[in-house]
Amino acid sequence: MNARGGHRELPTVEDTEALGRELATHLQAGDLVILDGPLGAGKTALTRGIAAGLGVQGRVSSPTFIIARQHRAAADPGSIALVHVDAYRLGGDLDELDALDLDTDLNDAVVVVEWGLGVVEHLADRHLRVLLRREPDSDTRTADWEWVSSN
């Protein structure tokens, strides 16, 4: 896997989670990950894989109804906390985004934001952008990722 970017076909949910685990090996506290793609593209499955790779506690599910979920780092050395955000419901409301205090979370955790493209890039100097797509008339998904400077 290229740590700077790449492309992968994801025929199954397990493949999507495996990619998340691989991406997690290149993440550290303070990193921002922005996931973009349509409904059903695999954003939450990828986040589950990232969470597993980071070694967080608790079950990872879509934060749709509560906007953000915090997952504590496990007691294991090297485990990193995760904040999982759904920016879809924010609708570009920067006041509500500021109320989440994500810039503080970035000091101690990896922050993964679903639907965050065009909304949260300013929170970090750089971010990992992951574009997930679902192929028409197929269950196969694809992922393209790259580190992007936010300046």
KOLTOR-790212 format. One line per 3 residues: for each residue x, y, z of N, C-alpha, C, CB. Coordinates in pm, 1 decimal. Glycine has a CB too. Layout:
BEGIN
X/Y/Z/X/Y/Z/X/Y/Z/X/Y/Z | ... $
END
This chain:
BEGIN
83.9/-118.0/0.0/0.0/0.0/0.0/87.9/123.6/0.0/-95.2/0.2/120.9 | 53.0/217.0/-81.8/123.2/345.0/-86.2/62.5/436.3/19.7/114.6/410.2/-228.6 | 142.2/482.0/112.6/91.9/565.2/222.9/42.7/701.0/174.3/200.8/584.9/327.7 $
92.0/747.1/58.6/53.1/879.8/10.3/-77.5/878.1/-66.3/161.4/936.7/-76.9 | -113.2/766.9/-124.9/-236.1/760.6/-201.3/-249.0/628.9/-274.1/-243.0/874.6/-299.1 | -368.8/606.2/-329.3/-387.5/483.1/-402.1/-529.6/464.2/-448.9/-346.8/368.2/-318.1 $
-551.8/349.2/-507.7/-682.3/310.4/-560.5/-700.5/161.5/-532.5/-694.3/341.9/-714.7 | -823.1/123.5/-499.1/-849.5/-17.5/-475.5/-995.1/-48.9/-505.2/-814.5/-56.1/-331.3 | -1018.1/-166.5/-564.6/-1153.6/-219.0/-577.7/-1187.5/-291.3/-448.6/-1167.2/-314.2/-701.7 $
-1312.6/-277.0/-405.4/-1357.3/-333.9/-278.6/-1483.0/-417.6/-302.9/-1384.7/-221.7/-173.6 | -1466.8/-543.1/-343.5/-1583.5/-625.3/-376.5/-1673.9/-657.0/-257.5/-1537.7/-753.3/-437.8 | -1619.0/-657.7/-135.2/-1698.9/-694.7/-18.0/-1680.3/-592.8/94.4/-1660.5/-835.9/31.3 $
-1770.6/-597.8/189.5/-1758.4/-513.6/309.2/-1628.2/-545.4/381.5/-1879.6/-534.1/404.2 | -1592.5/-673.2/384.7/-1468.3/-714.6/450.4/-1346.5/-650.5/384.4/-1454.9/-867.2/447.8 | -1350.7/-637.4/250.7/-1241.3/-571.1/180.2/-1233.4/-423.7/218.3/-1258.6/-585.7/28.6 $
-1350.0/-360.7/234.5/-1354.1/-219.3/273.9/-1297.0/-202.0/413.7/-1498.5/-164.8/268.1 | -1336.3/-289.6/505.7/-1283.3/-283.1/642.1/-1133.2/-310.4/643.4/-1356.1/-383.6/732.9 | -1087.0/-402.9/559.7/-943.6/-433.7/552.6/-864.5/-311.5/503.7/-918.7/-554.8/458.7 $
-918.3/-239.0/406.8/-852.1/-116.8/361.5/-844.5/-17.1/476.5/-926.9/-55.0/240.6 | -950.8/-4.0/554.0/-948.4/85.3/670.0/-839.5/48.0/769.1/-1082.8/84.0/739.4 | -823.4/-82.1/795.0/-717.0/-127.0/885.9/-579.3/-90.7/830.1/-726.4/-279.8/909.1 $
-562.5/-105.8/699.2/-434.8/-70.2/637.1/-409.4/80.0/645.2/-432.2/-115.9/491.0 | -510.7/159.4/616.3/-494.5/305.4/625.0/-458.0/347.0/766.7/-623.5/377.2/580.5 | -515.9/279.4/865.7/-491.2/314.1/1006.1/-343.5/301.7/1042.6/-574.6/225.0/1097.8 $
-269.9/214.0/975.0/-127.6/198.4/1006.4/-47.5/323.3/970.4/-70.6/77.4/932.7 | -106.7/411.1/890.9/-39.7/535.2/849.9/-96.0/657.4/921.7/-52.2/554.3/699.3 | -185.3/636.6/1018.6/-249.9/747.9/1088.9/-193.8/763.5/1229.0/-401.3/726.9/1095.2 $
-201.9/885.6/1279.6/-160.1/915.0/1416.6/-253.4/1021.0/1473.4/-11.1/962.7/1422.0 | -250.4/1036.1/1604.6/-332.5/1138.8/1668.6/-301.8/1272.1/1601.4/-305.7/1145.8/1823.5 | -406.5/1346.1/1571.4/-391.6/1473.5/1502.8/-426.5/1466.2/1355.5/-252.1/1523.0/1518.2 $
-446.0/1344.6/1302.8/-479.6/1331.0/1161.7/-629.8/1344.8/1138.9/-430.5/1196.6/1108.4 | -662.4/1408.0/1028.3/-799.9/1427.3/983.8/-820.4/1342.4/859.2/-830.9/1578.6/955.6 | -927.6/1262.5/859.9/-962.6/1179.1/746.2/-1100.7/1222.9/699.4/-959.5/1026.0/783.0 $
-1111.3/1258.5/572.0/-1238.5/1302.1/515.7/-1285.8/1196.3/417.4/-1225.4/1441.4/446.4 | -1405.2/1141.6/443.7/-1463.3/1038.8/359.0/-1574.7/1100.0/275.7/-1516.3/920.5/443.4 | -1571.2/1074.6/146.0/-1674.4/1127.3/58.5/-1723.8/1015.7/-31.7/-1621.7/1246.7/-24.7 $
-1850.4/1021.0/-64.8/-1910.6/922.7/-152.9/-2058.9/914.8/-125.3/-1844.7/785.3/-135.6 | -2134.2/856.4/-216.1/-2279.2/849.8/-200.2/-2321.4/753.4/-89.9/-2343.4/808.8/-330.7 | -2449.1/757.4/-57.0/-2504.8/661.2/37.6/-2470.3/519.9/-9.2/-2659.2/679.1/51.5 $
-2433.5/435.2/84.4/-2404.3/296.1/52.4/-2268.9/271.3/-9.7/-2506.7/245.2/-37.6 | -2183.1/372.9/-13.0/-2051.9/356.5/-75.4/-1950.8/288.7/16.5/-1998.6/490.8/-118.3 | -1977.9/282.9/147.2/-1888.2/213.3/238.5/-1815.4/301.9/338.0/-1789.1/139.2/160.7 $
-1863.1/423.7/358.7/-1793.8/516.5/449.3/-1787.4/462.5/592.0/-1863.6/652.6/448.9 | -1897.3/410.9/642.8/-1897.5/359.1/779.8/-1818.0/229.5/789.2/-2041.2/336.2/828.2 | -1824.5/144.4/687.9/-1744.9/20.4/688.3/-1596.0/53.9/689.3/-1779.4/-67.9/565.0 $
-1556.1/154.1/611.6/-1415.6/195.1/611.5/-1376.5/247.1/749.7/-1390.1/303.4/503.6 | -1464.6/323.4/812.3/-1436.7/375.9/946.5/-1424.4/263.1/1047.5/-1546.7/473.4/990.2 | -1506.9/158.6/1035.2/-1493.5/42.2/1124.2/-1354.8/-18.5/1110.8/-1601.4/-64.2/1092.6 $
-1305.0/-27.5/988.2/-1171.1/-81.1/967.3/-1064.1/9.0/1026.1/-1145.5/-101.4/820.0 | -1078.7/140.3/1007.3/-982.8/234.7/1066.4/-982.6/220.0/1217.5/-1016.5/380.7/1026.6 | -1102.1/211.3/1276.8/-1113.8/196.6/1422.3/-1044.9/68.7/1469.9/-1262.0/195.8/1464.6 $
-1065.3/-39.4/1397.5/-1000.6/-166.1/1434.9/-849.3/-152.6/1425.5/-1049.6/-281.8/1344.4 | -802.4/-86.2/1322.2/-658.5/-67.1/1305.9/-598.1/23.1/1412.0/-629.7/-10.2/1170.4 | -676.8/118.3/1460.6/-628.6/208.0/1566.4/-638.0/143.4/1703.9/-707.9/338.3/1565.3 $
-721.0/38.4/1715.2/-737.5/-29.8/1843.0/-831.4/41.5/1938.1/-605.1/-46.4/1908.4 | -939.1/100.5/1885.6/-1030.7/172.8/1974.2/-1129.3/78.8/2041.7/-1106.4/279.4/1896.3 | -1191.6/130.1/2147.3/-1291.9/54.6/2221.2/-1429.7/83.6/2163.4/-1287.3/89.1/2371.9 $
-1517.9/-12.5/2176.4/-1658.0/8.5/2140.0/-1687.2/-20.3/1994.2/-1697.9/148.7/2171.0 | -1815.0/-38.7/1968.2/-1864.8/-69.9/1834.8/-1874.9/58.3/1752.9/-2002.0/-141.0/1842.4 | -1830.3/53.7/1631.1/-1838.0/169.3/1542.1/-1959.8/153.1/1452.5/-1707.7/184.5/1457.2 $
-2047.7/251.5/1457.8/-2164.8/253.7/1370.9/-2181.3/395.4/1318.0/-2293.4/206.1/1446.6 | -2272.9/411.8/1226.4/-2292.3/542.9/1165.5/-2333.3/644.2/1271.7/-2398.2/536.1/1053.7 | -2270.3/761.2/1271.5/-2306.2/864.7/1369.8/-2420.5/954.2/1322.3/-2184.8/950.5/1401.2 $
-2498.7/908.1/1224.9/-2599.3/991.2/1159.9/-2690.0/1064.3/1257.4/-2682.4/907.3/1069.1 | -2740.6/997.6/1359.2/-2840.8/1060.7/1444.1/-2782.3/1139.9/1559.7/-2932.7/957.4/1497.5 | -2653.1/1122.2/1586.3/-2594.0/1200.7/1694.7/-2480.0/1290.1/1647.5/-2544.0/1108.7/1803.0 $
-2452.7/1289.3/1519.7/-2352.0/1370.1/1450.5/-2209.2/1325.6/1480.5/-2368.4/1515.2/1488.3 | -2172.6/1299.6/1604.9/-2034.4/1260.0/1634.7/-2031.2/1155.4/1745.5/-1950.2/1382.8/1675.3 | -1943.5/1058.6/1728.9/-1919.3/956.2/1831.4/-1771.0/956.3/1864.6/-1965.8/814.0/1783.3 $
-1743.1/945.6/1992.9/-1604.1/936.0/2037.0/-1576.8/793.1/2081.0/-1574.2/1036.5/2152.4 | -1465.2/739.5/2035.4/-1424.1/603.9/2070.6/-1288.6/613.5/2139.4/-1417.7/510.3/1944.0 | -1284.8/571.1/2262.3/-1160.6/579.2/2340.0/-1058.2/479.2/2291.6/-1188.5/556.4/2487.4 $
-933.3/517.7/2310.0/-824.1/426.2/2280.1/-827.8/311.2/2380.1/-686.6/499.3/2284.2 | -795.1/193.3/2334.3/-785.5/78.7/2424.4/-663.1/97.7/2513.9/-776.4/-55.8/2344.4 | -652.1/14.1/2614.9/-539.4/23.5/2708.1/-407.8/-20.2/2644.1/-566.8/-61.1/2831.6 $
-416.3/-83.1/2528.8/-296.4/-132.5/2460.2/-205.3/-16.7/2419.7/-335.5/-215.0/2336.1 | -75.0/-34.8/2432.9/17.2/67.8/2384.1/-1.5/85.6/2233.1/164.7/29.9/2417.3 | 2.1/207.6/2187.9/-11.6/234.9/2045.5/-154.4/255.5/1999.4/48.2/124.5/1968.5 $
-251.7/228.4/2084.8/-390.7/251.9/2049.5/-418.0/402.4/2047.3/-485.6/180.1/2148.8 | -496.3/447.1/1949.8/-525.8/589.2/1933.1/-677.0/608.2/1934.3/-463.7/644.7/1801.1 | -725.0/711.0/2002.9/-867.8/741.2/2007.4/-917.4/782.9/1869.0/-896.8/852.2/2110.8 $
-1047.7/768.7/1848.5/-1111.7/802.0/1721.5/-1235.6/885.5/1748.2/-1148.0/674.2/1642.0 | -1252.4/991.7/1671.9/-1377.0/1067.5/1671.1/-1436.4/1048.5/1532.1/-1354.2/1221.5/1705.9 | -1560.0/999.5/1526.9/-1629.2/966.5/1401.5/-1745.4/1063.5/1386.7/-1679.4/816.3/1399.8 $
-1741.7/1143.7/1281.0/-1837.3/1251.9/1261.9/-1914.9/1231.1/1132.4/-1765.5/1388.1/1260.5 | -2044.1/1264.5/1135.3/-2126.1/1267.0/1014.9/-2160.1/1412.8/986.7/-2256.2/1179.4/1031.0 | -2094.8/1471.9/886.7/-2116.1/1613.4/854.9/-2238.8/1635.1/766.7/-1993.1/1670.4/786.1 $
-2302.9/1528.6/721.4/-2418.1/1543.0/632.0/-2527.1/1628.4/695.2/-2474.4/1405.9/595.2 | -2558.2/1600.6/821.0/-2665.4/1673.2/889.6/-2626.0/1815.1/926.0/-2706.2/1599.3/1014.1 | -2497.4/1845.9/920.6/-2454.8/1982.0/951.9/-2494.2/2078.6/841.0/-2303.7/1986.6/974.4 $
-2503.9/2027.3/718.5/-2547.4/2109.9/606.7/-2466.0/2237.0/590.4/-2690.9/2145.3/623.4 | -2338.0/2232.4/622.4/-2254.5/2350.9/607.7/-2269.9/2450.7/721.2/-2285.6/2418.1/478.9 | -2340.6/2413.7/828.6/-2360.3/2503.5/943.1/-2230.7/2509.4/1023.5/-2479.7/2455.5/1033.2 $
-2152.5/2614.1/1000.5/-2021.9/2625.2/1065.6/-2033.4/2646.8/1215.6/-1942.9/2738.4/1004.2 | -2141.4/2708.9/1262.9/-2159.7/2725.2/1407.6/-2176.1/2589.4/1475.1/-2282.1/2814.6/1437.4 | -2254.2/2502.9/1413.2/-2274.1/2369.4/1470.0/-2144.1/2289.0/1463.0/-2387.9/2294.8/1395.5 $
-2069.9/2305.7/1354.0/-1940.3/2239.9/1341.6/-1845.9/2288.9/1450.8/-1879.4/2265.2/1202.3 | -1839.2/2418.5/1473.5/-1753.4/2473.3/1579.0/-1793.9/2420.5/1716.1/-1758.9/2626.3/1578.1 | -1923.1/2399.8/1737.5/-1971.4/2349.8/1866.7/-1921.1/2208.3/1894.7/-2124.5/2352.1/1870.6 $
-1887.6/2133.1/1789.9/-1833.9/1998.2/1809.8/-1691.8/2000.3/1863.3/-1837.9/1920.6/1679.7 | -1623.9/2115.3/1851.0/-1489.3/2133.1/1904.8/-1390.6/2029.8/1849.5/-1492.8/2124.7/2056.6 | -1401.5/2002.5/1719.7/-1316.7/1900.4/1658.1/-1169.6/1937.7/1656.6/-1362.3/1874.3/1518.1 $
-1140.2/2067.4/1652.3/-998.8/2105.1/1651.4/-930.4/2064.2/1780.7/-983.8/2255.7/1629.8 | -1003.4/2061.4/1891.6/-948.7/2011.6/2017.7/-927.8/1861.5/2010.4/-1041.3/2046.7/2135.0 | -1024.8/1788.7/1952.5/-1012.9/1644.4/1938.9/-893.1/1605.1/1854.9/-1138.5/1587.4/1878.5 $
-858.0/1689.8/1760.1/-745.7/1658.5/1672.8/-613.3/1650.6/1747.1/-736.0/1760.8/1564.1 | -605.9/1704.0/1866.3/-482.7/1693.4/1944.0/-458.8/1551.9/1993.8/-486.6/1788.8/2061.1 | -566.5/1479.1/2022.6/-553.7/1350.5/2090.8/-610.8/1231.2/2015.3/-619.7/1359.0/2222.0 $
-666.6/1254.2/1897.8/-737.7/1146.9/1828.4/-722.0/1161.2/1677.6/-886.6/1147.0/1866.7 | -756.9/1055.4/1608.8/-779.1/1061.9/1464.4/-925.2/1100.7/1448.5/-744.8/923.7/1390.6 | -953.1/1199.2/1365.8/-1090.1/1243.1/1340.9/-1127.6/1200.6/1199.2/-1105.2/1398.7/1359.9 $
-1232.7/1117.3/1189.1/-1284.9/1071.7/1061.0/-1419.1/1139.0/1039.7/-1298.0/915.7/1055.9 | -1433.3/1208.8/925.7/-1555.4/1283.4/898.3/-1618.6/1231.5/769.6/-1526.4/1435.5/887.9 | -1736.7/1170.7/783.9/-1814.3/1131.0/666.7/-1882.8/1255.2/611.3/-1919.0/1019.6/702.1 $
-1892.1/1265.6/480.1/-1955.0/1379.2/412.5/-1883.5/1509.8/445.6/-2102.7/1389.0/451.4 | -1755.1/1504.0/475.1/-1683.5/1622.6/522.2/-1618.5/1707.4/415.1/-1580.6/1581.5/616.5 | -1618.5/1660.3/290.2/-1552.1/1734.2/183.5/-1616.2/1871.9/166.5/-1558.0/1655.3/51.3 $
-1532.8/1974.8/170.6/-1580.8/2111.5/157.2/-1631.0/2171.9/286.9/-1689.0/2116.4/56.3 | -1618.2/2096.1/397.7/-1672.3/2141.7/526.0/-1565.0/2152.3/633.9/-1781.8/2047.8/572.4 | -1474.3/2055.0/643.1/-1384.1/2047.7/758.8/-1235.8/2058.1/725.9/-1407.5/1920.8/830.5 $
-1201.0/2078.9/601.7/-1060.2/2079.7/563.5/-977.1/2178.9/644.1/-1047.5/2111.1/417.3 | -1038.2/2289.4/682.9/-966.2/2395.0/754.9/-920.0/2352.9/894.6/-1054.1/2517.0/766.4 | -964.0/2239.0/942.7/-929.4/2196.2/1078.4/-785.4/2147.3/1091.9/-1022.9/2087.1/1122.1 $
-721.9/2113.2/980.5/-585.7/2059.2/986.3/-505.8/2110.1/866.5/-587.5/1903.2/988.8 | -373.4/2108.7/880.1/-286.8/2151.9/770.4/-294.4/2057.9/650.9/-143.2/2162.0/818.3 | -322.9/1931.3/679.2/-338.8/1833.5/572.8/-442.0/1731.1/618.7/-202.3/1765.1/536.9 $
-498.1/1660.4/522.7/-595.8/1557.7/556.3/-586.2/1444.1/456.0/-738.8/1615.9/559.0 | -633.3/1328.8/499.0/-643.5/1214.1/410.1/-783.5/1216.1/351.0/-614.1/1079.0/485.2 | -791.1/1235.9/219.2/-920.9/1237.6/151.7/-942.6/1101.5/87.5/-928.8/1352.3/44.9 $
-1056.4/1039.8/120.5/-1090.9/909.5/64.9/-1223.6/923.5/-8.8/-1099.1/799.7/176.7 | -1219.9/896.7/-138.8/-1340.2/900.8/-220.6/-1384.6/757.7/-245.3/-1315.7/976.7/-355.1 | -1503.8/725.7/-199.0/-1560.9/592.2/-215.7/-1672.3/599.8/-320.0/-1614.9/536.0/-79.5 $
-1674.5/501.9/-409.1/-1779.6/496.2/-509.1/-1837.6/355.6/-514.4/-1726.3/538.4/-647.2 | -1962.5/350.5/-549.1/-2028.3/222.1/-573.2/-2052.4/212.7/-722.3/-2163.0/208.0/-491.8 | -2002.5/106.5/-782.9/-2016.4/90.1/-926.9/-2163.0/65.9/-963.0/-1928.0/-26.2/-977.1 $
-2210.1/129.2/-1069.6/-2350.1/110.4/-1111.8/-2380.5/-36.9/-1139.1/-2380.0/194.2/-1237.8 | -2498.4/-79.7/-1097.7/-2545.1/-216.8/-1120.1/-2450.5/-322.4/-1064.7/-2564.8/-240.4/-1267.2 | -2382.4/-288.9/-953.0/-2286.9/-383.0/-894.2/-2274.5/-354.3/-745.2/-2148.0/-373.2/-964.1 $
-2232.8/-455.0/-671.0/-2203.2/-434.1/-529.9/-2058.6/-391.9/-509.6/-2232.4/-560.7/-450.4 | -1979.7/-392.6/-615.0/-1838.6/-356.8/-604.0/-1823.9/-207.1/-580.5/-1761.7/-399.0/-730.4 | -1738.8/-175.9/-484.7/-1707.9/-37.8/-453.2/-1561.0/-12.8/-487.3/-1737.8/-6.0/-303.1 $
-1527.7/112.7/-504.7/-1387.9/148.7/-525.4/-1351.8/258.4/-427.4/-1361.8/194.0/-672.1 | -1224.6/265.5/-395.9/-1173.9/370.8/-307.7/-1050.4/432.3/-371.9/-1141.0/315.1/-165.4 | -1045.5/563.7/-369.1/-927.3/639.3/-407.1/-892.1/726.6/-288.9/-950.8/724.3/-537.3 $
-764.2/729.1/-251.3/-724.2/808.7/-136.3/-595.3/882.8/-165.3/-708.1/720.8/-12.8 | -581.5/998.2/-99.2/-459.6/1076.5/-109.9/-452.2/1175.6/5.1/-453.0/1149.6/-245.2 | -329.9/1209.3/44.0/-307.7/1314.6/142.4/-310.6/1448.2/68.6/-171.6/1294.3/219.1 $
-385.4/1542.0/122.8/-407.0/1670.5/58.4/-369.3/1781.5/156.8/-555.0/1685.3/10.8 | -294.9/1879.3/109.6/-264.0/1996.7/190.6/-388.0/2084.4/197.4/-142.5/2075.7/132.3 | -420.7/2131.7/315.5/-539.6/2215.1/334.2/-513.1/2362.2/312.5/-594.9/2195.2/471.3 $
-390.3/2398.0/284.8/-356.0/2540.0/267.1/-387.3/2586.7/127.9/-209.2/2564.3/297.1 $
END
